[in-house]
Amino acid sequence: MQPDFKPFYAVIFTSKKREDDYGYAETASLMETLAKRQPGFLSMDSARNEIGITVSYWESLDAIKKWKKQTDHLIAQQKGKKNWYAWFDVKICKVERTYSYNKL
């Protein structure tokens, strides 16, 4: 175990958008801004081609629950189901160890 490492949580959001995604980019940008202000938020990684994946990292399950219930996020979730996504999948995982490589 890494010294002083405290486990945290990852929310893995995988999705496929519909063809007509009017308003999606603006809402996604707003959600990123709001998530970063949310207590317990740690960081986020995101990529999109045909399939999109966003992984957000959180201090606790409670922080994730509060983010899921945040008013603007609730509205975005409804718009996503109604207007933007053909499908999506969410996984919440506990991160107990990390390591990385960087040759820059």
KAFENGI-V56776 format. One record per helix or strand of 2 or more residues. SS is the DSSP state (2 for helix, 1 for strand). FROM is the first residue (numbers start at 1). TO is the last residue. If there is no record, write none. Layout:
# KAFENGI-V56776
[[SS:FROM:TO] [SS:FROM:TO]]
This chain:
# KAFENGI-V56776
[[1:8:17] [2:24:37] [1:41:48] [1:52:58] [2:61:68] [2:71:84] [1:85:95]]
